[in-house]
Amino acid sequence: MEPSKLSQEAEHAVHFREFTQRLAQKFEPLQIFNFSQNSYTHNPQSYFNDNESHFKCNYCLLVVTETATRIDYEMQDFANSYYQHGTITIICHGRQSVMDAV
């Protein structure tokens, strides 16, 4: 019996889920909202490459924290370091700031 091979999209979803779990463990936010997702597949065709398709997905996340202390830069550095399957842009706000805006 051969192990099943995940589609590129499914494999990518696993990587994103692992990243969000790491983010939640490190920063302990109240909520993480994925408010934008842009995925694309690149299929280069040439005699000089292996004609392998590449799938990438870019996300925009709103992270809500308990305090108003801004940790955007630290979270963005974390995302840039640990997520290599696309781009993640993080906006971080305290709970009270989000409640005031709503």
N, C-alpha and C positions, 0 to 999 in steps of 0.2 A: 504494500500500500504506500503510495507516494504522498508526501506531505502536500497539503493544498497550498497553492500560491495565491496570495491576496492580490487583488487588483491594485494599481498604483494609487487610486483614490482611497481605498480601504487601508492600505499600508500607511498612507499619509495621515489618515484620521487617527491611527494608533500613535504615531509620533506626536501629533498635536495634543492628544489626550494625555500622553506621558508628560509633555511640557507643562500643560495646565496643572497637573498634579504636583509637579516640582515647584511651580510658581506658588501654588496654594500652600505647600508645606513650608516654603522659605519665608513668605511674607504674611501669611495668615490673613488674607483679605476677607471681608464680609461676603462680597459677591464679585464674580467675574462675568461680564457680559461680552459676548462676541457680536459686535454690531456691524461688522463688514467682513466679507470673505470673497476673495477674487482668486479663482483657480485658473490655471492654464497649462496646456500641454504643448511642448516644443518637439517637433518631429523633424530633425535635420536630415536632409537627404543628399548624399554625396557618395562619390566613389571612394573617398578617402576617410570616411568614418564608418562606424558600425551600425548606423541607421537606428539607433536606440532612442526611444522617445523619453522625454524628461517631463515629469509632472511637478509643478510648484503651486503653492497656495499662499496667498498673503492675507493676513488677518489684522483687524483693528479691534483692540480690546479696551473696554472700560472697566477699570478695577476700582471697587469701592472699599475704602478702609475705614476703620473705626475712628481714627484721629484725623485731624486736618494737616498733619505733618506730611509734606510733599516728598514722596519717594519715587517720583517718575523716572528720574535719571538712573537710579539704582535698578529699578525694574526693567528699564529699557536695555541697560547693559547686560542684565541677566538674560533677557530674551535674545539679544544679539550673540551672546556667548553660547547658549545652549540649544538654540533652534536653528538648524541648518537646512531645513526643507522648504524654505520660503522666507517671507519677512513678516515679523509681528511688530505692530506699532501699538504702544500702550499709553493710554491716558488714565491717570490715577487721581481720584478725588476722595476726600473724606465724606463720610455718610451725611453730615450736616450740610455740606456744600451741595450735595446732590438733592437732598430734601428741599433746600431753599430754592434751587433752580427749578424743581418740579412744581 
